[in-house]
Amino acid sequence: MVLIRQPAVAGSFYPANPEQLQEMLNTYLGQAAQPAAKAPKAIIVPHAGYIYSGEIAASAYYRLKAGADKIKRAVVLGPSHRVGFKGLAVSHAEFFNTPLGKIPLDREAVAKLLTLPFVQYIDEAHHLEHSLEVQLPFLQTVLKEFKLIPIVAGDASPEQVSQVLEMFYDDAETVIVISSDLSHYYDYATAQRLDKETSDKIEHLQYQQLDYESACGRVPVSGLLALAQKKSLHVKNIDLRNSGDTAGDKRRVVGYGAYVID
């Protein structure tokens, strides 16, 4: 029996109809079109409903098109919103399904991750989690055929996350996708100020100064920044907005940032 993780937020965070979904993605990516000499090695992108954060995410995803012929694997790491646990969670699934089709998991890579003491199978952490799911249709649109390594982060240290990411970072055929929103439910002006402060910390690799008020994906973001610090890499912000700029009420907004590591 083939285990398939079915979409949990199709029809709410993004269209369940494949044609409507593809049209929306093409629109966002078309608006984000920026020439890129090469694809970034890692990106940080938001995970809200597409009408709120899709434009911001597209600014990073568009740049992956430059490596579409080479990228054969995507590590997608996002925070757990529904299940509490320690460490990092992988899935028994063989495929993750979206309205655009099934994505095969890299089972060998998942098995390799399980050799780490803080990585375990927790299927419940994946079943309803949107932080990974909303990234998949973007990847299906900008890449060709690829395998997926989906990881949900619980209570884990930056060093643990960094150790996982380092296992794949030097593989030229692998891209790393970190899923995180920024501030939550402040008024527009306050969110702009706080998100700019957080964005500066991210660009300066100051992961020790991030907290859950800064970014809901603090754990995966901090792990990537710890790795960037170790490898003397540079993180660049390419879009910084909030739901008040896209489709939301300015009295209570959520912040979104897109970042690339080339």
Sequence and secondary structure as in RCSB ss.txt:
>XXXX:A:sequence
MVLIRQPAVAGSFYPANPEQLQEMLNTYLGQAAQPAAKAPKAIIVPHAGYIYSGEIAASAYYRLKAGADKIKRAV
VLGPSHRVGFKGLAVSHAEFFNTPLGKIPLDREAVAKLLTLPFVQYIDEAHHLEHSLEVQLPFLQTVLKEFKLIP
IVAGDASPEQVSQVLEMFYDDAETVIVISSDLSHYYDYATAQRLDKETSDKIEHLQYQQLDYESACGRVPVSGLL
ALAQKKSLHVKNIDLRNSGDTAGDKRRVVGYGAYVID
>XXXX:A:secstr
   EE  SSBTTTB SSHHHHHHHHHHHHHHT    SS  SEEEE  S HHHHHHHHHHHHHHHGGGTTT  EEE
EEEE SS   BSEEE   SEEEETTEEEEB HHHHHHHTTSTTEEE HHHHHT HHHHTTHHHHHHHSSS EEEE
EEE B  HHHHHHHHHHHHT TTEEEEEE    EEE HHHHHHHHHHHHHHHHTT GGG  TTT TTHHHHHHHH
HHHHHHT   EEEEEEEHHHHTS TTSEEEEEEEEE 
